[in-house]
Amino acid sequence: MTRVLFIHQNLPGQFRRLMRYLQTRPDFDVVAIGEETAVRRESAGPKVRTIGYARPDGPGEKTHHYLRHFEGCVRRGQAVARTCVALKQEGFVPDVVVCHPGWGEALFVKDVFPQARLVVFCEFWWAASGLDVGFDPEYPVSFDDRLRIRIKNSVLMQSLLAADDGVAPTAWQRGVHPPELRGKIREVHEGIDTQQLSPDPHARLELPGGAVLTRAQPVLTFVARNLEPYRGFHVFMRSLPRLLAGNPALQVVVIGGDGVSYGRRPPQGHASYRDALKAELDGGGETVDWSRVHFLGKVPYAMYRSALQVSSLHVYLTYPFVLSWSMLEAMAVGVPVLGSDTAPVREVIRDGENGFLTPFFDTALLADRALDLIARRDEIAPVGLAGRETVRTRYDFETVGLPVYLDLLKPLPGPVEEEAA
């Protein structure tokens, strides 16, 4: 019996599919730890014992602002360490710990369980230039920001130094880590369920007002966990007037929350970037037929899948940052993807072969290319199917990701006993 402990602030996070698979195996005993208010027990699965810890206090008011993130992570790491000590006292000592280090939860795991294999999820390594920071001239960064970002990596560095192994979802994400630490990291995506996410010519998407969208009409989709600049929402919104004017039958479906996952808050006086950008377009003399733009917010997974399955074209934009599941999931259902010509997207999409690329900041070109592709949606269908094949062969959970993870979920070798003289 292999005992595995998963740790993730927003449990199960990226570990959902792996945790659910291990529940089908009698040779694995799985326990999971996460912040109590963020744990989604139903998503983790019925056979996993989930333990929540109280959200720790934030940094002190007088803490230097470079160190506030670090102090918050140390406090969280301490909360996790105490939870691990309690587990150990109960008799549960894991053979393997799989942890997302981004919030500090991996900092002290090895101090509690020194004999366990610690695998950390290496999602991103922050850089003061050349990646997401400073990429968008609309949101400039100061010299002070750059110094703060250098210190922000301290938590990731300490966690990776303590770990036995690291995993990064893509080659690009692995490559942004320092060369000195990169040797510990294996490339393995958390996996896409290409059986559940597959083309469906009969798919229907029922909108809140009762209207139904199908593949018989032109539909453009845009998805992000939260609608914000990191995922190019501002660029997408500014392309809408040209898009809608260019095709009077086009319906636009937008899925995502109004919060902020990354980067700065919305402009002062606006509750969200959606509100701010709608006000900008309406106040700037642009004509936008908002009746054909359907903001669905955060939706159940089945509705999200149906939206992708009825889509004629899926637009995915991102800074040089973590690649979203939504792009790969759109490709998995066979919808052609028009993605930003940025490094994480270029790793997956070859323009005109398994998807299409467009410059991140060019709203007019985005609209024109999207209109052309939608007008030729029957002609470009093979490109969408080639995108599905890319995901099936490179990112499928069962056939690609799972074998690598199972190799990582092996206990560390025990001490070698000396033979008697």
The 8 nearest C-alpha neighbors of each residue, nearest first, counted from 0:
[[1, 26, 27, 2, 28, 25, 94, 3],
 [0, 2, 27, 28, 26, 94, 3, 410],
 [1, 3, 28, 93, 94, 27, 29, 0],
 [4, 2, 95, 29, 93, 96, 94, 28],
 [3, 5, 96, 30, 31, 29, 93, 97],
 [4, 6, 31, 97, 98, 96, 32, 30],
 [7, 5, 98, 32, 31, 33, 97, 4],
 [6, 8, 10, 33, 9, 99, 98, 11],
 [7, 9, 33, 34, 10, 6, 37, 102],
 [10, 8, 37, 7, 12, 38, 11, 33],
 [11, 9, 38, 7, 12, 33, 8, 39],
 [10, 12, 15, 14, 43, 9, 13, 7],
 [13, 11, 10, 14, 9, 15, 7, 8],
 [12, 14, 15, 189, 11, 16, 10, 17],
 [13, 15, 11, 17, 12, 16, 18, 189],
 [16, 14, 11, 18, 17, 13, 43, 12],
 [17, 15, 19, 18, 14, 20, 190, 189],
 [16, 18, 20, 14, 19, 15, 21, 401],
 [19, 17, 15, 21, 20, 16, 14, 22],
 [18, 20, 16, 22, 17, 21, 44, 15],
 [19, 21, 17, 22, 18, 23, 16, 24],
 [20, 22, 24, 18, 23, 19, 17, 27],
 [23, 21, 19, 20, 24, 46, 18, 47],
 [24, 22, 21, 20, 25, 19, 27, 46],
 [23, 25, 21, 26, 22, 27, 20, 28],
 [26, 24, 27, 23, 22, 28, 0, 21],
 [25, 27, 0, 24, 1, 28, 21, 2],
 [28, 26, 1, 0, 25, 2, 24, 29],
 [27, 29, 2, 1, 3, 0, 26, 30],
 [30, 28, 3, 47, 4, 2, 27, 31],
 [31, 29, 48, 4, 47, 49, 5, 3],
 [30, 32, 5, 49, 4, 6, 50, 48],
 [33, 31, 6, 50, 49, 51, 5, 7],
 [34, 32, 8, 51, 7, 10, 38, 6],
 [33, 35, 52, 8, 51, 37, 36, 38],
 [36, 34, 51, 52, 38, 37, 53, 33],
 [35, 37, 34, 38, 54, 53, 51, 52],
 [38, 36, 9, 34, 35, 39, 10, 8],
 [37, 39, 10, 35, 9, 33, 40, 36],
 [40, 38, 42, 41, 10, 37, 43, 11],
 [39, 41, 43, 42, 38, 44, 49, 45],
 [40, 42, 44, 43, 39, 45, 38, 11],
 [43, 41, 40, 44, 39, 15, 11, 10],
 [44, 42, 40, 11, 41, 15, 39, 18],
 [43, 45, 42, 41, 46, 19, 47, 40],
 [46, 44, 47, 41, 43, 40, 48, 22],
 [47, 45, 44, 22, 48, 29, 43, 19],
 [48, 46, 29, 30, 45, 44, 49, 43],
 [47, 49, 30, 31, 46, 50, 29, 45],
 [50, 48, 31, 32, 47, 30, 51, 40],
 [51, 49, 32, 31, 33, 48, 52, 35],
 [50, 52, 35, 33, 34, 32, 49, 53],
 [53, 51, 34, 35, 33, 54, 50, 78],
 [54, 52, 35, 55, 34, 51, 78, 36],
 [53, 55, 34, 52, 56, 35, 36, 75],
 [56, 54, 75, 53, 74, 57, 78, 71],
 [55, 57, 54, 58, 74, 71, 75, 59],
 [56, 58, 71, 55, 59, 70, 74, 67],
 [59, 57, 71, 67, 70, 60, 62, 56],
 [58, 60, 62, 61, 57, 67, 70, 56],
 [59, 61, 62, 58, 63, 67, 57, 64],
 [62, 60, 59, 63, 58, 64, 67, 66],
 [61, 63, 59, 60, 64, 67, 66, 58],
 [62, 64, 66, 65, 61, 67, 60, 59],
 [65, 63, 67, 66, 62, 147, 68, 61],
 [64, 66, 147, 63, 67, 150, 68, 146],
 [67, 65, 69, 64, 63, 68, 70, 62],
 [66, 68, 70, 64, 69, 58, 65, 71],
 [67, 69, 71, 70, 66, 72, 151, 65],
 [68, 70, 66, 72, 67, 71, 73, 154],
 [71, 69, 73, 67, 72, 68, 58, 66],
 [70, 72, 68, 74, 57, 58, 69, 73],
 [71, 73, 103, 75, 69, 102, 70, 74],
 [74, 72, 76, 70, 75, 71, 103, 77],
 [73, 75, 77, 71, 72, 76, 55, 70],
 [76, 74, 72, 78, 77, 73, 55, 103],
 [77, 75, 104, 73, 103, 79, 78, 74],
 [76, 78, 80, 74, 75, 79, 73, 81],
 [79, 77, 75, 81, 76, 80, 74, 82],
 [78, 80, 82, 76, 77, 81, 104, 83],
 [81, 79, 77, 83, 82, 78, 107, 76],
 [82, 80, 84, 78, 83, 79, 77, 85],
 [81, 83, 79, 85, 80, 84, 86, 78],
 [84, 82, 86, 80, 85, 81, 87, 79],
 [85, 83, 87, 81, 86, 82, 80, 88],
 [84, 86, 88, 82, 83, 87, 81, 89],
 [87, 85, 83, 89, 84, 88, 91, 82],
 [86, 88, 84, 90, 91, 89, 85, 92],
 [87, 89, 85, 90, 86, 84, 91, 83],
 [90, 88, 86, 87, 91, 85, 84, 92],
 [89, 91, 87, 88, 92, 86, 85, 93],
 [92, 90, 87, 86, 89, 93, 88, 2],
 [91, 93, 87, 90, 94, 112, 86, 2],
 [94, 92, 2, 95, 3, 4, 115, 91],
 [93, 95, 115, 410, 2, 3, 1, 116],
 [96, 94, 116, 3, 115, 93, 117, 410],
 [95, 97, 4, 117, 3, 5, 116, 118],
 [98, 96, 118, 5, 119, 117, 4, 6],
 [97, 99, 6, 119, 5, 7, 100, 105],
 [98, 100, 120, 7, 119, 101, 6, 105],
 [101, 99, 105, 103, 104, 102, 98, 119],
 [100, 102, 103, 99, 155, 154, 104, 122],
 [101, 103, 72, 100, 104, 8, 75, 99],
 [104, 102, 72, 76, 100, 105, 106, 101],
 [103, 105, 76, 100, 106, 102, 75, 79],
 [106, 104, 100, 108, 103, 158, 107, 98],
 [107, 105, 158, 103, 76, 104, 108, 157],
 [106, 108, 110, 109, 105, 80, 76, 111],
 [109, 107, 110, 111, 105, 106, 112, 80],
 [110, 108, 113, 112, 111, 107, 161, 117],
 [109, 111, 107, 108, 113, 112, 80, 106],
 [112, 110, 109, 108, 113, 84, 83, 80],
 [111, 113, 109, 115, 114, 110, 108, 92],
 [114, 112, 109, 115, 110, 111, 108, 116],
 [115, 113, 112, 116, 411, 94, 109, 413],
 [116, 114, 94, 95, 112, 113, 117, 93],
 [115, 117, 95, 411, 163, 410, 96, 94],
 [116, 118, 96, 162, 163, 95, 115, 97],
 [117, 119, 164, 97, 165, 162, 96, 163],
 [120, 118, 165, 98, 99, 97, 121, 100],
 [119, 121, 99, 166, 165, 122, 167, 98],
 [122, 120, 167, 166, 123, 165, 119, 173],
 [121, 123, 167, 120, 172, 321, 168, 124],
 [124, 122, 121, 172, 125, 321, 175, 176],
 [125, 123, 176, 175, 126, 152, 122, 155],
 [124, 126, 152, 123, 148, 127, 151, 149],
 [127, 125, 128, 130, 124, 148, 132, 129],
 [126, 128, 145, 132, 148, 149, 125, 129],
 [129, 127, 126, 132, 130, 133, 131, 134],
 [128, 130, 131, 126, 127, 132, 134, 133],
 [131, 129, 319, 128, 132, 126, 134, 320],
 [130, 132, 319, 134, 318, 320, 133, 129],
 [133, 131, 134, 128, 130, 127, 126, 140],
 [132, 134, 135, 139, 140, 128, 131, 136],
 [135, 133, 131, 132, 136, 130, 318, 129],
 [134, 136, 137, 133, 138, 139, 132, 131],
 [137, 135, 138, 139, 134, 133, 140, 132],
 [136, 138, 135, 139, 134, 133, 228, 140],
 [137, 139, 136, 135, 140, 133, 134, 263],
 [140, 138, 136, 133, 137, 141, 135, 134],
 [141, 139, 133, 144, 138, 142, 132, 145],
 [140, 142, 144, 143, 145, 139, 133, 146],
 [141, 143, 145, 144, 146, 140, 147, 127],
 [142, 144, 141, 146, 145, 147, 140, 148],
 [145, 143, 141, 147, 142, 146, 140, 148],
 [144, 146, 127, 148, 142, 143, 147, 149],
 [147, 145, 143, 149, 148, 144, 142, 150],
 [146, 148, 65, 144, 150, 145, 149, 151],
 [149, 147, 151, 145, 150, 146, 127, 144],
 [148, 150, 146, 151, 147, 152, 145, 127],
 [149, 151, 147, 152, 148, 153, 65, 146],
 [152, 150, 148, 149, 153, 147, 69, 68],
 [151, 153, 155, 150, 154, 149, 156, 125],
 [154, 152, 156, 150, 151, 155, 157, 69],
 [153, 155, 157, 156, 152, 103, 158, 69],
 [156, 154, 158, 152, 153, 157, 159, 100],
 [155, 157, 153, 159, 158, 154, 160, 152],
 [158, 156, 160, 154, 155, 159, 153, 161],
 [159, 157, 155, 106, 161, 156, 160, 105],
 [158, 160, 162, 156, 161, 157, 155, 119],
 [159, 161, 157, 158, 162, 156, 180, 163],
 [160, 162, 158, 159, 157, 163, 109, 106],
 [163, 161, 117, 159, 164, 160, 118, 158],
 [162, 164, 117, 116, 118, 161, 165, 183],
 [165, 163, 118, 183, 162, 184, 117, 119],
 [164, 166, 184, 119, 118, 183, 120, 121],
 [165, 167, 185, 120, 184, 121, 186, 187],
 [166, 168, 121, 186, 173, 169, 122, 187],
 [169, 188, 167, 187, 186, 189, 166, 172],
 [170, 168, 172, 171, 167, 186, 188, 173],
 [169, 171, 173, 172, 174, 186, 168, 167],
 [170, 172, 174, 169, 173, 343, 175, 346],
 [173, 171, 169, 174, 175, 170, 123, 167],
 [172, 174, 170, 167, 171, 175, 176, 169],
 [173, 175, 171, 172, 176, 170, 181, 177],
 [174, 176, 172, 173, 124, 171, 177, 123],
 [177, 175, 174, 124, 173, 181, 178, 180],
 [176, 178, 179, 180, 181, 175, 174, 124],
 [179, 177, 181, 180, 176, 182, 174, 175],
 [178, 180, 177, 181, 182, 176, 183, 160],
 [181, 179, 178, 182, 177, 183, 176, 184],
 [180, 182, 178, 184, 183, 179, 176, 177],
 [181, 183, 180, 184, 179, 178, 185, 165],
 [184, 182, 181, 164, 165, 180, 185, 163],
 [183, 185, 165, 166, 181, 182, 164, 167],
 [186, 184, 166, 165, 167, 187, 183, 173],
 [187, 185, 167, 166, 168, 169, 170, 173],
 [188, 186, 168, 400, 167, 166, 185, 189],
 [187, 189, 168, 190, 400, 394, 169, 186],
 [190, 188, 400, 13, 168, 187, 396, 14],
 [396, 189, 191, 188, 395, 394, 400, 192],
 [190, 192, 395, 396, 193, 394, 328, 189],
 [193, 191, 194, 195, 396, 196, 395, 190],
 [192, 194, 196, 195, 191, 331, 395, 197],
 [195, 193, 196, 192, 197, 331, 191, 395],
 [194, 196, 193, 192, 197, 332, 304, 191],
 [197, 195, 193, 332, 194, 331, 192, 328],
 [196, 198, 332, 331, 195, 194, 193, 199],
 [197, 199, 332, 333, 308, 200, 196, 331],
 [198, 200, 201, 202, 308, 197, 332, 309],
 [201, 199, 202, 198, 214, 308, 309, 213],
 [200, 202, 199, 203, 213, 214, 309, 308],
 [203, 201, 199, 200, 309, 305, 308, 213],
 [204, 202, 213, 212, 305, 205, 211, 201],
 [205, 203, 212, 211, 305, 306, 206, 213],
 [204, 206, 211, 210, 209, 203, 212, 207],
 [205, 207, 210, 209, 208, 211, 204, 212],
 [208, 206, 209, 205, 210, 295, 293, 211],
 [209, 207, 206, 210, 205, 211, 293, 290],
 [208, 210, 206, 207, 205, 211, 204, 212],
 [211, 209, 206, 208, 205, 212, 207, 204],
 [210, 212, 205, 204, 206, 209, 203, 213],
 [211, 213, 204, 203, 205, 210, 309, 214],
 [214, 212, 203, 309, 215, 202, 216, 204],
 [213, 215, 309, 216, 310, 200, 311, 212],
 [214, 216, 213, 217, 212, 309, 218, 200],
 [215, 217, 214, 213, 218, 212, 248, 249],
 [218, 216, 249, 311, 250, 373, 248, 219],
 [219, 217, 250, 310, 311, 251, 249, 216],
 [218, 220, 251, 312, 310, 313, 311, 252],
 [221, 219, 313, 252, 251, 253, 310, 314],
 [220, 222, 253, 314, 313, 254, 252, 315],
 [223, 221, 254, 253, 255, 220, 325, 224],
 [224, 222, 255, 225, 226, 254, 230, 221],
 [223, 225, 255, 256, 226, 222, 297, 260],
 [224, 226, 256, 255, 223, 258, 257, 259],
 [227, 225, 232, 255, 257, 223, 256, 224],
 [226, 228, 232, 229, 230, 225, 272, 259],
 [227, 229, 231, 232, 230, 233, 226, 234],
 [230, 228, 318, 231, 227, 317, 261, 262],
 [231, 229, 317, 228, 316, 232, 227, 318],
 [230, 232, 228, 316, 234, 233, 317, 229],
 [231, 233, 235, 228, 227, 234, 230, 226],
 [232, 234, 236, 235, 231, 228, 237, 276],
 [235, 233, 231, 237, 232, 236, 362, 360],
 [234, 236, 232, 238, 233, 237, 231, 239],
 [235, 237, 233, 238, 239, 234, 232, 276],
 [236, 238, 234, 235, 239, 233, 362, 240],
 [237, 239, 362, 235, 236, 366, 241, 240],
 [240, 238, 242, 236, 241, 237, 243, 235],
 [241, 239, 287, 243, 242, 238, 286, 244],
 [242, 240, 244, 239, 243, 238, 245, 366],
 [243, 241, 239, 366, 245, 240, 244, 238],
 [244, 242, 245, 240, 246, 241, 239, 247],
 [243, 245, 241, 242, 246, 240, 247, 287],
 [246, 244, 242, 243, 241, 247, 370, 367],
 [245, 247, 249, 248, 243, 244, 242, 370],
 [248, 246, 249, 243, 244, 245, 250, 242],
 [249, 247, 246, 250, 217, 216, 243, 291],
 [248, 250, 217, 246, 247, 218, 243, 251],
 [249, 251, 218, 291, 292, 219, 217, 248],
 [252, 250, 292, 219, 218, 220, 293, 291],
 [251, 253, 220, 293, 292, 219, 294, 221],
 [254, 252, 294, 221, 222, 220, 293, 295],
 [255, 253, 222, 296, 295, 297, 294, 221],
 [256, 254, 296, 224, 225, 297, 223, 226],
 [255, 257, 225, 296, 297, 258, 226, 224],
 [256, 258, 271, 225, 226, 255, 273, 259],
 [257, 259, 225, 256, 260, 271, 226, 227],
 [260, 258, 261, 225, 227, 264, 257, 262],
 [259, 261, 225, 258, 262, 224, 227, 229],
 [262, 260, 259, 229, 263, 227, 228, 264],
 [261, 263, 264, 229, 260, 259, 228, 227],
 [262, 264, 265, 261, 259, 138, 266, 260],
 [263, 265, 266, 259, 262, 271, 267, 272],
 [266, 264, 272, 271, 269, 267, 263, 270],
 [267, 265, 269, 268, 264, 275, 272, 271],
 [266, 268, 269, 265, 270, 264, 275, 271],
 [267, 269, 266, 270, 265, 275, 271, 274],
 [268, 270, 271, 267, 275, 266, 274, 265],
 [269, 271, 274, 265, 268, 272, 275, 257],
 [272, 270, 273, 274, 265, 257, 269, 275],
 [271, 273, 275, 265, 274, 276, 227, 226],
 [274, 272, 271, 276, 275, 277, 257, 226],
 [273, 275, 277, 271, 272, 276, 278, 269],
 [274, 276, 272, 278, 273, 277, 269, 279],
 [275, 277, 279, 278, 273, 274, 272, 280],
 [276, 278, 280, 274, 279, 275, 281, 273],
 [277, 279, 281, 275, 276, 280, 282, 274],
 [280, 278, 276, 282, 277, 281, 283, 275],
 [281, 279, 283, 277, 285, 282, 278, 276],
 [280, 282, 278, 283, 279, 285, 284, 277],
 [281, 283, 279, 280, 284, 278, 285, 277],
 [284, 282, 280, 281, 285, 279, 278, 286],
 [283, 285, 282, 281, 286, 280, 279, 287],
 [286, 284, 280, 283, 281, 287, 240, 282],
 [287, 285, 240, 284, 288, 281, 280, 244],
 [288, 286, 240, 289, 285, 239, 243, 281],
 [287, 289, 290, 291, 286, 243, 292, 240],
 [288, 290, 292, 291, 287, 293, 286, 243],
 [291, 289, 288, 292, 293, 287, 250, 251],
 [292, 290, 250, 289, 288, 251, 293, 249],
 [293, 291, 251, 289, 290, 252, 250, 294],
 [292, 294, 252, 253, 295, 251, 291, 290],
 [295, 293, 253, 296, 254, 252, 292, 255],
 [294, 296, 254, 293, 253, 297, 298, 255],
 [297, 295, 255, 256, 254, 294, 298, 257],
 [298, 296, 255, 256, 254, 295, 299, 224],
 [297, 299, 296, 303, 302, 300, 295, 254],
 [300, 298, 302, 301, 303, 297, 304, 296],
 [299, 301, 303, 302, 304, 298, 305, 297],
 [302, 300, 304, 303, 299, 305, 298, 306],
 [303, 301, 305, 304, 300, 299, 306, 298],
 [302, 304, 300, 306, 301, 305, 298, 299],
 [305, 303, 301, 307, 306, 302, 300, 308],
 [306, 304, 308, 302, 307, 303, 204, 202],
 [305, 307, 303, 304, 308, 309, 204, 302],
 [308, 306, 310, 304, 305, 309, 329, 303],
 [307, 309, 305, 306, 310, 199, 198, 202],
 [310, 308, 214, 213, 306, 307, 202, 305],
 [309, 311, 218, 307, 312, 308, 219, 220],
 [310, 312, 218, 217, 219, 373, 376, 334],
 [313, 311, 219, 335, 310, 336, 334, 373],
 [312, 314, 336, 220, 219, 221, 337, 335],
 [315, 313, 337, 221, 338, 336, 220, 312],
 [314, 316, 338, 337, 326, 313, 339, 221],
 [317, 315, 339, 231, 230, 338, 314, 359],
 [316, 318, 230, 231, 229, 319, 339, 315],
 [317, 319, 320, 229, 131, 230, 341, 134],
 [320, 318, 131, 130, 341, 342, 343, 317],
 [319, 321, 318, 131, 322, 343, 130, 317],
 [322, 320, 323, 123, 122, 172, 343, 319],
 [321, 323, 343, 320, 324, 344, 317, 326],
 [324, 322, 325, 326, 321, 327, 223, 317],
 [323, 325, 327, 326, 328, 322, 191, 329],
 [326, 324, 328, 323, 327, 329, 222, 223],
 [327, 325, 329, 328, 324, 323, 315, 330],
 [328, 326, 330, 324, 329, 325, 331, 390],
 [327, 329, 331, 325, 330, 326, 324, 332],
 [330, 328, 326, 331, 327, 332, 307, 334],
 [329, 331, 387, 327, 386, 333, 328, 332],
 [332, 330, 387, 328, 329, 333, 196, 193],
 [333, 331, 197, 198, 196, 329, 330, 334],
 [334, 332, 383, 384, 330, 387, 331, 198],
 [333, 335, 383, 330, 332, 329, 312, 336],
 [336, 334, 383, 312, 354, 382, 313, 333],
 [337, 335, 313, 354, 314, 312, 338, 355],
 [338, 336, 355, 314, 356, 313, 315, 354],
 [339, 337, 315, 356, 316, 314, 336, 355],
 [338, 340, 316, 359, 357, 341, 356, 358],
 [339, 341, 358, 356, 357, 359, 345, 338],
 [340, 342, 339, 344, 343, 319, 345, 318],
 [341, 343, 345, 344, 319, 346, 340, 171],
 [344, 342, 346, 345, 341, 322, 171, 319],
 [345, 343, 346, 342, 347, 341, 348, 340],
 [346, 344, 342, 348, 347, 343, 341, 340],
 [345, 347, 344, 343, 348, 342, 171, 170],
 [346, 348, 345, 344, 349, 343, 389, 353],
 [349, 347, 345, 354, 353, 344, 350, 346],
 [350, 348, 352, 353, 354, 351, 345, 347],
 [351, 349, 355, 356, 352, 354, 348, 353],
 [350, 352, 355, 354, 353, 349, 382, 356],
 [351, 353, 349, 350, 382, 354, 385, 355],
 [354, 352, 386, 385, 382, 349, 348, 351],
 [355, 353, 336, 348, 350, 351, 335, 352],
 [354, 356, 350, 337, 351, 336, 338, 348],
 [357, 355, 338, 340, 350, 339, 337, 358],
 [356, 358, 339, 340, 338, 365, 359, 337],
 [359, 357, 340, 339, 361, 360, 356, 365],
 [358, 360, 339, 361, 340, 357, 316, 341],
 [359, 361, 358, 362, 234, 231, 365, 135],
 [362, 360, 364, 363, 358, 359, 365, 234],
 [363, 361, 238, 365, 364, 234, 360, 366],
 [364, 362, 366, 365, 361, 367, 238, 241],
 [363, 365, 367, 366, 361, 362, 368, 357],
 [366, 364, 362, 368, 363, 367, 369, 361],
 [367, 365, 242, 369, 363, 364, 238, 368],
 [366, 368, 364, 370, 369, 365, 363, 371],
 [369, 367, 371, 365, 370, 366, 364, 372],
 [368, 370, 366, 372, 371, 367, 365, 373],
 [371, 369, 367, 373, 368, 372, 366, 374],
 [370, 372, 368, 374, 369, 373, 367, 375],
 [373, 371, 375, 369, 374, 370, 376, 368],
 [372, 374, 376, 370, 375, 371, 369, 311],
 [373, 375, 371, 372, 376, 370, 217, 377],
 [376, 374, 372, 378, 373, 377, 379, 371],
 [375, 377, 373, 379, 378, 374, 372, 380],
 [378, 376, 380, 379, 375, 374, 381, 373],
 [377, 379, 375, 376, 380, 381, 372, 382],
 [380, 378, 376, 382, 381, 377, 375, 383],
 [379, 381, 383, 377, 382, 378, 376, 384],
 [382, 380, 384, 383, 379, 385, 378, 353],
 [383, 381, 353, 385, 380, 379, 384, 352],
 [382, 384, 335, 333, 334, 386, 380, 381],
 [383, 385, 333, 381, 387, 386, 382, 388],
 [386, 384, 353, 382, 388, 387, 383, 381],
 [387, 385, 353, 383, 389, 330, 384, 388],
 [386, 388, 331, 330, 384, 333, 390, 385],
 [387, 389, 391, 385, 386, 390, 392, 384],
 [390, 388, 386, 387, 392, 391, 393, 385],
 [389, 391, 394, 387, 393, 388, 392, 331],
 [390, 392, 388, 395, 389, 393, 394, 387],
 [391, 393, 389, 390, 388, 394, 395, 399],
 [394, 392, 390, 391, 389, 395, 399, 388],
 [393, 395, 390, 190, 191, 391, 399, 188],
 [396, 394, 191, 391, 190, 399, 398, 397],
 [190, 397, 395, 400, 191, 401, 399, 398],
 [396, 398, 401, 395, 399, 400, 402, 190],
 [397, 399, 395, 396, 400, 401, 402, 392],
 [400, 398, 395, 396, 401, 397, 394, 402],
 [401, 399, 396, 190, 403, 402, 187, 188],
 [400, 402, 404, 397, 403, 396, 399, 405],
 [403, 401, 405, 404, 400, 399, 406, 398],
 [404, 402, 406, 401, 405, 400, 407, 187],
 [403, 405, 407, 401, 406, 402, 408, 400],
 [406, 404, 408, 402, 407, 403, 401, 409],
 [405, 407, 403, 404, 408, 409, 402, 401],
 [406, 408, 404, 405, 409, 403, 118, 164],
 [409, 407, 405, 406, 95, 404, 410, 3],
 [408, 410, 407, 406, 411, 95, 405, 94],
 [411, 409, 94, 116, 95, 412, 408, 115],
 [410, 412, 116, 413, 409, 115, 114, 94],
 [413, 411, 410, 414, 415, 409, 114, 116],
 [412, 414, 411, 415, 114, 410, 416, 115],
 [415, 413, 416, 412, 417, 411, 114, 410],
 [416, 414, 413, 417, 412, 418, 411, 419],
 [417, 415, 414, 418, 413, 419, 412, 420],
 [416, 418, 415, 419, 420, 414, 413, 412],
 [419, 417, 420, 416, 415, 414, 413, 412],
 [420, 418, 417, 416, 415, 414, 413, 412],
 [419, 418, 417, 416, 415, 414, 413, 412]]
